[in-house]
Amino acid sequence: AVILVILVTNSSGAARNRWLGYLTTTATVVAIIYSPLVGYIGHFGWRWAFLSFALVLPLIAMTIVGIPPDPPRSAALKARENKPAAARFILGTPLMFIIYLLVAGAVLVSPAIYIPFRMREIGITDTRMIGTRMMSGPIAGIVGSMGYSWIRSKLSRPLAFVAGFCIMAAGLFA
């Protein structure tokens, strides 16, 4: 989420779209690698999987070095005075938008949290196997992302959104 905010506030137009595409693709590819890696590490004990959070440490250093500091407040205030009014939220109020994001986030995250526990209940106890089987969701995400421009050319934005969830559901079902 923090990277999204940085991208949106520090870029615009085609550059913003390009960087958002890079972010989405990279995150999905990392998820494909991350699932079996954490599954393998978890094979040695459930606490060991938490070591994967240490991967963030180099990112913290890269962020501190690579992101320029904010401009002085007076320049930001002057720039804000010259900007047109803020865009209206599609869903009406910011509160409705926040509720929408919370529901969408729950739909996206819940299966990835629930499925490993369900696998264990049905007898799949090897964490390496669970991690490997969790790769189908991100792979479906990559397929959907790569085909987004084609999907978007055929469907409206709301239908493309629904199609994206259907593609992800197919990956989770697999």
Secondary structure, DSSP 8 states (H G I E B T S, - for coil): -HHHHHHHHH--HHHHHHHHHHHHHHHHHHHHHHHHHHHHHHTT-TTGGGGGGGGHHHHHHHHHHHS-----HHHHHHHHHHS-----BTTBSHHHHHHHHHHHHHHHHHHHHHHHHHHHHTT---HHHHHHHTTHHHHHHHHHHHTHHHHHHHS-HHHHHHHHHHHHHHHHH-
